[in-house]
Amino acid sequence: MTEIEETTSKRKIWIRGFFMLLMAMVYQLAGTVMFIVTVIQFVLALLDTPNDRLIAFGRGLGRYLQQIANFLTFAEEAIPFPFSDWPTAE
């Protein structure tokens, strides 16, 4: 490996590390939002029936959390939302 390739490789891992730190903070925030949605859905289920729009949002949020976890554990290279599309609820 040449010196230029080694420098480029080290720079890439530091950039990825920055994005990993950023996405770890987003993961914590998204987990808090998931908790809030869970509580709201539970209350709605006690009163009548869960909200369909919150169900779809929860599915999308769950997939988003999965994408972040895959990125953080090096299972995927693609950086999740907002650097790519929001996952669909389907």
C-alpha positions, 0 to 999 in steps of 0.5 A: 500500500502506498503512502497516498493510499494509506493516508486516504484510507485513514482519512476515510475511517476518520470521516466514517467515525464522525458519521458514526458519532453523529448517527449514534446521537440520532439513534438515541433521539430516535429511540426517545421518539419511539418510546413516546410513540409507544406510550401514545399508542398504548394509551390510544389502545386503552381508550379505543384503537391504535392510530393507523398513521402512528403505526406506519410511522412506528414501522418506518422508525423501526426500520430507520433504527435498524439502518442506523444499527447496521451502519454503526456495526459496519454491516452496511456502508450507506449512511442512513437518513438524512443522507439517504431516503427515509425507510418506507413503512411497508 
